[in-house]
């Protein structure tokens, strides 16, 4: 535990000191001058879609190794994965029922 803490302390002590300037604090838009407000508010629906995507993305991460070793795992692993997929589908159904997937 001491080595990681010492390494972090050494990197903090010997790091180059950042030079703050007004240009560095401006938002970067692919080299093009900014037009209009740079901080806009996104609608919550973007974040809901992102959360649903993350839930199913994590589900695929768990599903892939199970599918690769399906023959060797047996009926208990099959039942566990059925429960897992059922929970994901119940969550999707609930989000759909509550209108979280409606685009306004």
Biopython code that builds the backbone (N, CA, C, O; Angstrom):
import numpy as np
from Bio.PDB.StructureBuilder import StructureBuilder

atoms = [
    (1, "UNK", "N", (0.824, -1.188, 0.000)),
    (1, "UNK", "CA", (0.000, 0.000, 0.000)),
    (1, "UNK", "C", (0.868, 1.251, 0.000)),
    (1, "UNK", "O", (0.461, 2.294, -0.513)),
    (2, "UNK", "N", (2.053, 1.148, 0.570)),
    (2, "UNK", "CA", (2.921, 2.319, 0.653)),
    (2, "UNK", "C", (3.498, 2.678, -0.712)),
    (2, "UNK", "O", (3.685, 3.857, -1.015)),
    (3, "UNK", "N", (3.784, 1.667, -1.543)),
    (3, "UNK", "CA", (4.394, 1.963, -2.845)),
    (3, "UNK", "C", (3.469, 2.779, -3.751)),
    (3, "UNK", "O", (3.926, 3.769, -4.323)),
    (4, "UNK", "N", (2.189, 2.413, -3.913)),
    (4, "UNK", "CA", (1.326, 3.252, -4.758)),
    (4, "UNK", "C", (1.165, 4.670, -4.222)),
    (4, "UNK", "O", (1.124, 5.627, -4.995)),
    (5, "UNK", "N", (1.072, 4.806, -2.909)),
    (5, "UNK", "CA", (0.934, 6.145, -2.325)),
    (5, "UNK", "C", (2.204, 6.953, -2.550)),
    (5, "UNK", "O", (2.135, 8.138, -2.875)),
    (6, "UNK", "N", (3.367, 6.319, -2.380)),
    (6, "UNK", "CA", (4.639, 7.018, -2.611)),
    (6, "UNK", "C", (4.788, 7.388, -4.082)),
    (6, "UNK", "O", (5.269, 8.478, -4.392)),
    (7, "UNK", "N", (4.387, 6.505, -4.991)),
    (7, "UNK", "CA", (4.473, 6.806, -6.423)),
    (7, "UNK", "C", (3.561, 7.972, -6.790)),
    (7, "UNK", "O", (3.948, 8.838, -7.575)),
    (8, "UNK", "N", (2.361, 7.999, -6.231)),
    (8, "UNK", "CA", (1.452, 9.114, -6.516)),
    (8, "UNK", "C", (1.981, 10.419, -5.938)),
    (8, "UNK", "O", (1.876, 11.468, -6.574)),
    (9, "UNK", "N", (2.544, 10.362, -4.743)),
    (9, "UNK", "CA", (3.104, 11.571, -4.131)),
    (9, "UNK", "C", (4.295, 12.077, -4.931)),
    (9, "UNK", "O", (4.441, 13.284, -5.123)),
    (10, "UNK", "N", (5.152, 11.167, -5.402)),
    (10, "UNK", "CA", (6.316, 11.580, -6.193)),
    (10, "UNK", "C", (5.880, 12.187, -7.519)),
    (10, "UNK", "O", (6.441, 13.195, -7.949)),
    (11, "UNK", "N", (4.886, 11.589, -8.173)),
    (11, "UNK", "CA", (4.434, 12.153, -9.448)),
    (11, "UNK", "C", (3.779, 13.510, -9.246)),
    (11, "UNK", "O", (3.871, 14.372, -10.120)),
    (12, "UNK", "N", (3.120, 13.715, -8.111)),
    (12, "UNK", "CA", (2.508, 15.015, -7.834)),
    (12, "UNK", "C", (3.573, 16.069, -7.545)),
    (12, "UNK", "O", (3.443, 17.217, -7.969)),
    (13, "UNK", "N", (4.637, 15.677, -6.818)),
    (13, "UNK", "CA", (5.680, 16.644, -6.456)),
    (13, "UNK", "C", (6.526, 17.043, -7.662)),
    (13, "UNK", "O", (6.940, 18.198, -7.764)),
    (14, "UNK", "N", (6.789, 16.111, -8.574)),
    (14, "UNK", "CA", (7.700, 16.379, -9.686)),
    (14, "UNK", "C", (6.987, 16.662, -10.999)),
    (14, "UNK", "O", (7.629, 16.711, -12.048)),
    (15, "UNK", "N", (5.702, 16.844, -10.961)),
    (15, "UNK", "CA", (4.954, 17.117, -12.185)),
    (15, "UNK", "C", (5.252, 18.521, -12.684)),
    (15, "UNK", "O", (5.620, 19.394, -11.898)),
    (16, "UNK", "N", (5.096, 18.746, -13.989)),
    (16, "UNK", "CA", (5.249, 20.113, -14.483)),
    (16, "UNK", "C", (4.081, 20.969, -14.001)),
    (16, "UNK", "O", (2.931, 20.529, -13.991)),
    (17, "UNK", "N", (4.390, 22.161, -13.615)),
    (17, "UNK", "CA", (3.352, 23.062, -13.106)),
    (17, "UNK", "C", (2.515, 23.577, -14.281)),
    (17, "UNK", "O", (3.061, 24.113, -15.245)),
    (18, "UNK", "N", (1.202, 23.417, -14.200)),
    (18, "UNK", "CA", (0.362, 23.868, -15.312)),
    (18, "UNK", "C", (0.320, 25.394, -15.390)),
    (18, "UNK", "O", (0.262, 26.091, -14.377)),
    (19, "UNK", "N", (0.352, 25.878, -16.613)),
    (19, "UNK", "CA", (0.252, 27.318, -16.840)),
    (19, "UNK", "C", (-1.168, 27.612, -17.300)),
    (19, "UNK", "O", (-1.581, 27.197, -18.383)),
    (20, "UNK", "N", (-1.894, 28.317, -16.483)),
    (20, "UNK", "CA", (-3.273, 28.630, -16.805)),
    (20, "UNK", "C", (-3.326, 29.893, -17.649)),
    (20, "UNK", "O", (-2.644, 30.879, -17.369)),
    (21, "UNK", "N", (-4.140, 29.842, -18.677)),
    (21, "UNK", "CA", (-4.337, 31.025, -19.509)),
    (21, "UNK", "C", (-5.794, 31.057, -19.957)),
    (21, "UNK", "O", (-6.520, 30.070, -19.839)),
    (22, "UNK", "N", (-6.198, 32.198, -20.465)),
    (22, "UNK", "CA", (-7.581, 32.347, -20.899)),
    (22, "UNK", "C", (-7.874, 31.450, -22.098)),
    (22, "UNK", "O", (-8.981, 30.928, -22.229)),
    (23, "UNK", "N", (-6.885, 31.270, -22.974)),
    (23, "UNK", "CA", (-7.097, 30.428, -24.147)),
    (23, "UNK", "C", (-7.328, 28.966, -23.770)),
    (23, "UNK", "O", (-8.101, 28.267, -24.426)),
    (24, "UNK", "N", (-6.666, 28.511, -22.725)),
    (24, "UNK", "CA", (-6.845, 27.122, -22.314)),
    (24, "UNK", "C", (-8.217, 26.883, -21.700)),
    (24, "UNK", "O", (-8.708, 25.754, -21.711)),
    (25, "UNK", "N", (-8.826, 27.901, -21.179)),
    (25, "UNK", "CA", (-10.124, 27.742, -20.534)),
    (25, "UNK", "C", (-11.292, 27.838, -21.518)),
    (25, "UNK", "O", (-12.436, 27.595, -21.134)),
    (26, "UNK", "N", (-11.026, 28.188, -22.779)),
    (26, "UNK", "CA", (-12.079, 28.269, -23.783)),
    (26, "UNK", "C", (-12.450, 26.873, -24.268)),
    (26, "UNK", "O", (-11.586, 25.999, -24.325)),
    (27, "UNK", "N", (-13.707, 26.644, -24.618)),
    (27, "UNK", "CA", (-14.083, 25.338, -25.158)),
    (27, "UNK", "C", (-13.491, 25.144, -26.548)),
    (27, "UNK", "O", (-13.295, 26.105, -27.292)),
    (28, "UNK", "N", (-13.213, 23.906, -26.882)),
    (28, "UNK", "CA", (-12.607, 23.586, -28.173)),
    (28, "UNK", "C", (-13.656, 22.952, -29.065)),
    (28, "UNK", "O", (-14.282, 21.963, -28.685)),
    (29, "UNK", "N", (-13.851, 23.511, -30.241)),
    (29, "UNK", "CA", (-14.835, 22.988, -31.181)),
    (29, "UNK", "C", (-14.161, 22.650, -32.497)),
    (29, "UNK", "O", (-14.457, 23.264, -33.523)),
    (30, "UNK", "N", (-13.272, 21.694, -32.479)),
    (30, "UNK", "CA", (-12.617, 21.176, -33.685)),
    (30, "UNK", "C", (-11.875, 22.261, -34.455)),
    (30, "UNK", "O", (-11.816, 22.204, -35.683)),
    (31, "UNK", "N", (-11.325, 23.219, -33.785)),
    (31, "UNK", "CA", (-10.542, 24.247, -34.441)),
    (31, "UNK", "C", (-11.360, 25.382, -35.015)),
    (31, "UNK", "O", (-10.790, 26.335, -35.546)),
    (32, "UNK", "N", (-12.663, 25.314, -34.926)),
    (32, "UNK", "CA", (-13.537, 26.349, -35.464)),
    (32, "UNK", "C", (-13.893, 27.298, -34.327)),
    (32, "UNK", "O", (-14.082, 26.867, -33.190)),
    (33, "UNK", "N", (-13.983, 28.573, -34.629)),
    (33, "UNK", "CA", (-14.388, 29.530, -33.604)),
    (33, "UNK", "C", (-15.791, 29.196, -33.101)),
    (33, "UNK", "O", (-16.657, 28.770, -33.864)),
    (34, "UNK", "N", (-15.992, 29.398, -31.811)),
    (34, "UNK", "CA", (-17.290, 29.071, -31.225)),
    (34, "UNK", "C", (-18.349, 30.065, -31.670)),
    (34, "UNK", "O", (-18.080, 31.251, -31.863)),
    (35, "UNK", "N", (-19.552, 29.551, -31.827)),
    (35, "UNK", "CA", (-20.690, 30.383, -32.200)),
    (35, "UNK", "C", (-21.798, 30.126, -31.203)),
    (35, "UNK", "O", (-22.154, 28.976, -30.947)),
    (36, "UNK", "N", (-22.335, 31.168, -30.649)),
    (36, "UNK", "CA", (-23.429, 31.021, -29.699)),
    (36, "UNK", "C", (-22.944, 30.588, -28.333)),
    (36, "UNK", "O", (-21.759, 30.680, -28.014)),
    (37, "UNK", "N", (-23.892, 30.109, -27.528)),
    (37, "UNK", "CA", (-23.558, 29.667, -26.178)),
    (37, "UNK", "C", (-22.826, 28.327, -26.248)),
    (37, "UNK", "O", (-23.188, 27.446, -27.027)),
    (38, "UNK", "N", (-21.806, 28.195, -25.431)),
    (38, "UNK", "CA", (-21.049, 26.946, -25.443)),
    (38, "UNK", "C", (-21.582, 25.943, -24.439)),
    (38, "UNK", "O", (-21.325, 24.747, -24.581)),
    (39, "UNK", "N", (-22.296, 26.377, -23.459)),
    (39, "UNK", "CA", (-22.876, 25.477, -22.475)),
    (39, "UNK", "C", (-24.375, 25.443, -22.690)),
    (39, "UNK", "O", (-25.092, 26.363, -22.295)),
    (40, "UNK", "N", (-24.846, 24.373, -23.320)),
    (40, "UNK", "CA", (-26.280, 24.232, -23.542)),
    (40, "UNK", "C", (-26.792, 23.100, -22.662)),
    (40, "UNK", "O", (-26.032, 22.217, -22.264)),
    (41, "UNK", "N", (-28.054, 23.133, -22.372)),
    (41, "UNK", "CA", (-28.657, 22.092, -21.537)),
    (41, "UNK", "C", (-29.192, 20.990, -22.439)),
    (41, "UNK", "O", (-29.899, 21.253, -23.412)),
    (42, "UNK", "N", (-28.847, 19.764, -22.105)),
    (42, "UNK", "CA", (-29.377, 18.622, -22.826)),
    (42, "UNK", "C", (-30.647, 18.148, -22.135)),
    (42, "UNK", "O", (-30.791, 18.241, -20.916)),
    (43, "UNK", "N", (-31.544, 17.646, -22.934)),
    (43, "UNK", "CA", (-32.773, 17.118, -22.359)),
    (43, "UNK", "C", (-32.486, 15.818, -21.620)),
    (43, "UNK", "O", (-31.532, 15.111, -21.943)),
    (44, "UNK", "N", (-33.296, 15.512, -20.648)),
    (44, "UNK", "CA", (-33.102, 14.322, -19.826)),
    (44, "UNK", "C", (-33.244, 13.055, -20.659)),
    (44, "UNK", "O", (-32.670, 12.025, -20.307)),
    (45, "UNK", "N", (-33.989, 13.109, -21.745)),
    (45, "UNK", "CA", (-34.199, 11.905, -22.548)),
    (45, "UNK", "C", (-32.886, 11.354, -23.095)),
    (45, "UNK", "O", (-32.771, 10.144, -23.289)),
    (46, "UNK", "N", (-31.898, 12.202, -23.348)),
    (46, "UNK", "CA", (-30.590, 11.708, -23.786)),
    (46, "UNK", "C", (-29.976, 10.824, -22.703)),
    (46, "UNK", "O", (-29.425, 9.764, -23.001)),
    (47, "UNK", "N", (-30.068, 11.250, -21.475)),
    (47, "UNK", "CA", (-29.465, 10.502, -20.383)),
    (47, "UNK", "C", (-30.213, 9.198, -20.124)),
    (47, "UNK", "O", (-29.593, 8.197, -19.764)),
    (48, "UNK", "N", (-31.528, 9.193, -20.300)),
    (48, "UNK", "CA", (-32.288, 7.962, -20.114)),
    (48, "UNK", "C", (-31.900, 6.925, -21.156)),
    (48, "UNK", "O", (-31.745, 5.746, -20.838)),
    (49, "UNK", "N", (-31.743, 7.364, -22.407)),
    (49, "UNK", "CA", (-31.285, 6.435, -23.439)),
    (49, "UNK", "C", (-29.888, 5.922, -23.123)),
    (49, "UNK", "O", (-29.593, 4.749, -23.356)),
    (50, "UNK", "N", (-29.037, 6.772, -22.604)),
    (50, "UNK", "CA", (-27.683, 6.345, -22.245)),
    (50, "UNK", "C", (-27.717, 5.315, -21.125)),
    (50, "UNK", "O", (-26.958, 4.346, -21.158)),
    (51, "UNK", "N", (-28.580, 5.505, -20.139)),
    (51, "UNK", "CA", (-28.680, 4.539, -19.042)),
    (51, "UNK", "C", (-29.217, 3.194, -19.518)),
    (51, "UNK", "O", (-28.728, 2.147, -19.094)),
    (52, "UNK", "N", (-30.214, 3.214, -20.393)),
    (52, "UNK", "CA", (-30.740, 1.962, -20.932)),
    (52, "UNK", "C", (-29.665, 1.265, -21.760)),
    (52, "UNK", "O", (-29.511, 0.046, -21.678)),
    (53, "UNK", "N", (-28.924, 2.032, -22.554)),
    (53, "UNK", "CA", (-27.829, 1.449, -23.333)),
    (53, "UNK", "C", (-26.792, 0.815, -22.423)),
    (53, "UNK", "O", (-26.341, -0.300, -22.687)),
    (54, "UNK", "N", (-26.405, 1.506, -21.353)),
    (54, "UNK", "CA", (-25.406, 0.950, -20.436)),
    (54, "UNK", "C", (-25.899, -0.330, -19.777)),
    (54, "UNK", "O", (-25.126, -1.272, -19.601)),
    (55, "UNK", "N", (-27.165, -0.375, -19.413)),
    (55, "UNK", "CA", (-27.707, -1.580, -18.782)),
    (55, "UNK", "C", (-27.602, -2.770, -19.728)),
    (55, "UNK", "O", (-27.192, -3.855, -19.315)),
    (56, "UNK", "N", (-27.967, -2.579, -20.987)),
    (56, "UNK", "CA", (-27.892, -3.687, -21.928)),
    (56, "UNK", "C", (-26.462, -3.969, -22.371)),
    (56, "UNK", "O", (-26.138, -5.107, -22.709)),
    (57, "UNK", "N", (-25.621, -2.974, -22.374)),
    (57, "UNK", "CA", (-24.214, -3.184, -22.698)),
    (57, "UNK", "C", (-23.548, -4.050, -21.635)),
    (57, "UNK", "O", (-22.788, -4.961, -21.965)),
    (58, "UNK", "N", (-23.821, -3.780, -20.382)),
    (58, "UNK", "CA", (-23.291, -4.609, -19.294)),
    (58, "UNK", "C", (-23.888, -6.010, -19.384)),
    (58, "UNK", "O", (-23.206, -6.994, -19.099)),
    (59, "UNK", "N", (-25.141, -6.105, -19.775)),
    (59, "UNK", "CA", (-25.760, -7.417, -19.956)),
    (59, "UNK", "C", (-25.059, -8.240, -21.012)),
    (59, "UNK", "O", (-24.880, -9.445, -20.838)),
    (60, "UNK", "N", (-24.661, -7.613, -22.101)),
    (60, "UNK", "CA", (-23.931, -8.320, -23.155)),
    (60, "UNK", "C", (-22.560, -8.756, -22.660)),
    (60, "UNK", "O", (-22.083, -9.831, -23.024)),
    (61, "UNK", "N", (-21.929, -7.941, -21.844)),
    (61, "UNK", "CA", (-20.625, -8.312, -21.288)),
    (61, "UNK", "C", (-20.751, -9.586, -20.455)),
    (61, "UNK", "O", (-19.857, -10.432, -20.492)),
    (62, "UNK", "N", (-21.834, -9.737, -19.712)),
    (62, "UNK", "CA", (-22.040, -10.953, -18.929)),
    (62, "UNK", "C", (-22.536, -12.114, -19.791)),
    (62, "UNK", "O", (-22.277, -13.275, -19.476)),
    (63, "UNK", "N", (-23.238, -11.810, -20.859)),
    (63, "UNK", "CA", (-23.814, -12.847, -21.705)),
    (63, "UNK", "C", (-22.773, -13.520, -22.592)),
    (63, "UNK", "O", (-22.884, -14.717, -22.861)),
    (64, "UNK", "N", (-21.781, -12.795, -23.046)),
    (64, "UNK", "CA", (-20.805, -13.354, -23.983)),
    (64, "UNK", "C", (-19.991, -14.506, -23.394)),
    (64, "UNK", "O", (-19.910, -15.554, -24.035)),
    (65, "UNK", "N", (-19.383, -14.375, -22.210)),
    (65, "UNK", "CA", (-18.632, -15.517, -21.672)),
    (65, "UNK", "C", (-19.537, -16.724, -21.374)),
    (65, "UNK", "O", (-19.121, -17.874, -21.517)),
    (66, "UNK", "N", (-20.764, -16.448, -20.962)),
    (66, "UNK", "CA", (-21.703, -17.533, -20.705)),
    (66, "UNK", "C", (-21.995, -18.287, -21.997)),
    (66, "UNK", "O", (-22.031, -19.518, -22.000)),
    (67, "UNK", "N", (-22.204, -17.560, -23.098)),
    (67, "UNK", "CA", (-22.493, -18.208, -24.376)),
    (67, "UNK", "C", (-21.284, -18.979, -24.898)),
    (67, "UNK", "O", (-21.443, -20.010, -25.553)),
    (68, "UNK", "N", (-20.086, -18.491, -24.616)),
    (68, "UNK", "CA", (-18.885, -19.173, -25.088)),
    (68, "UNK", "C", (-18.687, -20.512, -24.382)),
    (68, "UNK", "O", (-18.138, -21.436, -24.982)),
    (69, "UNK", "N", (-19.112, -20.644, -23.142)),
    (69, "UNK", "CA", (-18.938, -21.880, -22.362)),
    (69, "UNK", "C", (-20.275, -22.553, -22.052)),
    (69, "UNK", "O", (-20.398, -23.266, -21.055)),
    (70, "UNK", "N", (-21.265, -22.328, -22.897)),
    (70, "UNK", "CA", (-22.616, -22.820, -22.638)),
    (70, "UNK", "C", (-22.668, -24.340, -22.478)),
    (70, "UNK", "O", (-23.368, -24.837, -21.594)),
    (71, "UNK", "N", (-21.943, -25.088, -23.313)),
    (71, "UNK", "CA", (-22.000, -26.548, -23.279)),
    (71, "UNK", "C", (-21.495, -27.122, -21.961)),
    (71, "UNK", "O", (-21.963, -28.170, -21.516)),
    (72, "UNK", "N", (-20.552, -26.446, -21.345)),
    (72, "UNK", "CA", (-19.894, -26.991, -20.164)),
    (72, "UNK", "C", (-20.508, -26.523, -18.843)),
    (72, "UNK", "O", (-20.161, -27.056, -17.790)),
    (73, "UNK", "N", (-21.390, -25.561, -18.875)),
    (73, "UNK", "CA", (-21.863, -24.959, -17.630)),
    (73, "UNK", "C", (-23.025, -25.698, -16.979)),
    (73, "UNK", "O", (-23.130, -25.697, -15.753)),
    (74, "UNK", "N", (-23.877, -26.311, -17.738)),
    (74, "UNK", "CA", (-24.970, -27.075, -17.151)),
    (74, "UNK", "C", (-26.251, -26.277, -17.002)),
    (74, "UNK", "O", (-26.345, -25.118, -17.408)),
    (75, "UNK", "N", (-27.229, -26.934, -16.407)),
    (75, "UNK", "CA", (-28.574, -26.378, -16.306)),
    (75, "UNK", "C", (-28.660, -25.224, -15.313)),
    (75, "UNK", "O", (-29.480, -24.323, -15.488)),
    (76, "UNK", "N", (-27.832, -25.236, -14.279)),
    (76, "UNK", "CA", (-27.890, -24.163, -13.282)),
    (76, "UNK", "C", (-27.424, -22.831, -13.868)),
    (76, "UNK", "O", (-27.999, -21.783, -13.574)),
    (77, "UNK", "N", (-26.393, -22.876, -14.690)),
    (77, "UNK", "CA", (-25.934, -21.651, -15.348)),
    (77, "UNK", "C", (-26.975, -21.166, -16.349)),
    (77, "UNK", "O", (-27.166, -19.962, -16.520)),
    (78, "UNK", "N", (-27.651, -22.113, -17.013)),
    (78, "UNK", "CA", (-28.713, -21.737, -17.940)),
    (78, "UNK", "C", (-29.851, -21.046, -17.196)),
    (78, "UNK", "O", (-30.370, -20.028, -17.655)),
    (79, "UNK", "N", (-30.234, -21.595, -16.056)),
    (79, "UNK", "CA", (-31.306, -20.991, -15.258)),
    (79, "UNK", "C", (-30.891, -19.617, -14.737)),
    (79, "UNK", "O", (-31.695, -18.685, -14.732)),
    (80, "UNK", "N", (-29.645, -19.491, -14.304)),
    (80, "UNK", "CA", (-29.168, -18.193, -13.809)),
    (80, "UNK", "C", (-29.186, -17.151, -14.918)),
    (80, "UNK", "O", (-29.565, -16.004, -14.682)),
    (81, "UNK", "N", (-28.780, -17.536, -16.126)),
    (81, "UNK", "CA", (-28.779, -16.577, -17.233)),
    (81, "UNK", "C", (-30.199, -16.245, -17.663)),
    (81, "UNK", "O", (-30.472, -15.114, -18.065)),
    (82, "UNK", "N", (-31.109, -17.210, -17.584)),
    (82, "UNK", "CA", (-32.513, -16.913, -17.878)),
    (82, "UNK", "C", (-33.071, -15.884, -16.905)),
    (82, "UNK", "O", (-33.802, -14.977, -17.303)),
    (83, "UNK", "N", (-32.729, -16.023, -15.646)),
    (83, "UNK", "CA", (-33.170, -15.048, -14.642)),
    (83, "UNK", "C", (-32.563, -13.683, -14.936)),
    (83, "UNK", "O", (-33.250, -12.666, -14.845)),
    (84, "UNK", "N", (-31.275, -13.655, -15.289)),
    (84, "UNK", "CA", (-30.602, -12.390, -15.590)),
    (84, "UNK", "C", (-31.237, -11.697, -16.794)),
    (84, "UNK", "O", (-31.513, -10.499, -16.749)),
    (85, "UNK", "N", (-31.466, -12.445, -17.859)),
    (85, "UNK", "CA", (-32.083, -11.860, -19.057)),
    (85, "UNK", "C", (-33.511, -11.423, -18.751)),
    (85, "UNK", "O", (-33.967, -10.393, -19.249)),
    (86, "UNK", "N", (-34.217, -12.199, -17.936)),
    (86, "UNK", "CA", (-35.578, -11.812, -17.550)),
    (86, "UNK", "C", (-35.582, -10.490, -16.792)),
    (86, "UNK", "O", (-36.444, -9.642, -17.023)),
    (87, "UNK", "N", (-34.623, -10.312, -15.890)),
    (87, "UNK", "CA", (-34.537, -9.045, -15.157)),
    (87, "UNK", "C", (-34.253, -7.876, -16.099)),
    (87, "UNK", "O", (-34.822, -6.796, -15.935)),
    (88, "UNK", "N", (-33.380, -8.083, -17.080)),
    (88, "UNK", "CA", (-33.122, -7.019, -18.057)),
    (88, "UNK", "C", (-34.379, -6.685, -18.853)),
    (88, "UNK", "O", (-34.684, -5.513, -19.076)),
    (89, "UNK", "N", (-35.102, -7.707, -19.277)),
    (89, "UNK", "CA", (-36.315, -7.464, -20.059)),
    (89, "UNK", "C", (-37.418, -6.829, -19.219)),
    (89, "UNK", "O", (-38.181, -6.006, -19.725)),
    (90, "UNK", "N", (-37.511, -7.197, -17.955)),
    (90, "UNK", "CA", (-38.483, -6.552, -17.064)),
    (90, "UNK", "C", (-38.130, -5.079, -16.893)),
    (90, "UNK", "O", (-39.016, -4.225, -16.884)),
    (91, "UNK", "N", (-36.850, -4.779, -16.758)),
    (91, "UNK", "CA", (-36.417, -3.383, -16.663)),
    (91, "UNK", "C", (-36.729, -2.602, -17.924)),
    (91, "UNK", "O", (-37.158, -1.450, -17.854)),
    (92, "UNK", "N", (-36.516, -3.224, -19.088)),
    (92, "UNK", "CA", (-36.853, -2.571, -20.358)),
    (92, "UNK", "C", (-38.354, -2.349, -20.467)),
    (92, "UNK", "O", (-38.794, -1.278, -20.886)),
    (93, "UNK", "N", (-39.138, -3.344, -20.097)),
    (93, "UNK", "CA", (-40.592, -3.195, -20.135)),
    (93, "UNK", "C", (-41.051, -2.066, -19.218)),
    (93, "UNK", "O", (-41.916, -1.274, -19.592)),
    (94, "UNK", "N", (-40.475, -1.989, -18.016)),
    (94, "UNK", "CA", (-40.850, -0.940, -17.073)),
    (94, "UNK", "C", (-40.490, 0.442, -17.622)),
    (94, "UNK", "O", (-41.279, 1.381, -17.516)),
    (95, "UNK", "N", (-39.294, 0.564, -18.209)),
    (95, "UNK", "CA", (-38.894, 1.850, -18.796)),
    (95, "UNK", "C", (-39.834, 2.232, -19.931)),
    (95, "UNK", "O", (-40.195, 3.401, -20.072)),
    (96, "UNK", "N", (-40.228, 1.266, -20.730)),
    (96, "UNK", "CA", (-41.142, 1.526, -21.835)),
    (96, "UNK", "C", (-42.515, 1.935, -21.303)),
    (96, "UNK", "O", (-43.133, 2.870, -21.814)),
    (97, "UNK", "N", (-42.988, 1.227, -20.273)),
    (97, "UNK", "CA", (-44.301, 1.525, -19.688)),
    (97, "UNK", "C", (-44.338, 2.917, -19.069)),
    (97, "UNK", "O", (-45.349, 3.613, -19.164)),
    (98, "UNK", "N", (-43.244, 3.325, -18.436)),
    (98, "UNK", "CA", (-43.183, 4.635, -17.786)),
    (98, "UNK", "C", (-42.936, 5.774, -18.777)),
    (98, "UNK", "O", (-42.965, 6.943, -18.391)),
    (99, "UNK", "N", (-42.696, 5.448, -20.036)),
    (99, "UNK", "CA", (-42.481, 6.478, -21.047)),
    (99, "UNK", "C", (-41.057, 6.983, -21.120)),
    (99, "UNK", "O", (-40.807, 8.042, -21.697)),
    (100, "UNK", "N", (-40.119, 6.247, -20.548)),
    (100, "UNK", "CA", (-38.722, 6.690, -20.568)),
    (100, "UNK", "C", (-38.133, 6.604, -21.964)),
    (100, "UNK", "O", (-37.138, 7.268, -22.252)),
    (101, "UNK", "N", (-38.727, 5.801, -22.835)),
    (101, "UNK", "CA", (-38.195, 5.640, -24.181)),
    (101, "UNK", "C", (-38.941, 6.483, -25.206)),
    (101, "UNK", "O", (-38.699, 6.359, -26.407)),
    (102, "UNK", "N", (-39.831, 7.325, -24.748)),
    (102, "UNK", "CA", (-40.560, 8.224, -25.650)),
    (102, "UNK", "C", (-39.679, 9.413, -25.988)),
    (102, "UNK", "O", (-39.051, 9.996, -25.103)),
    (103, "UNK", "N", (-39.629, 9.770, -27.236)),
    (103, "UNK", "CA", (-38.832, 10.903, -27.675)),
    (103, "UNK", "C", (-39.774, 12.071, -27.934)),
    (103, "UNK", "O", (-40.631, 12.015, -28.816)),
    (104, "UNK", "N", (-39.600, 13.129, -27.150)),
    (104, "UNK", "CA", (-40.513, 14.273, -27.259)),
    (104, "UNK", "C", (-39.916, 15.351, -28.103)),
    (104, "UNK", "O", (-40.540, 16.392, -28.308)),
]
sb = StructureBuilder()
sb.init_structure("model")
sb.init_model(0)
sb.init_chain("A")
sb.init_seg("    ")
for serial, (resi, resn, name, xyz) in enumerate(atoms, 1):
    if name == "N":
        sb.init_residue(resn, " ", resi, " ")
    sb.init_atom(name, np.array(xyz, "f"), 0.0, 1.0, " ", f" {name:<3s}", serial, name[0])
structure = sb.get_structure()
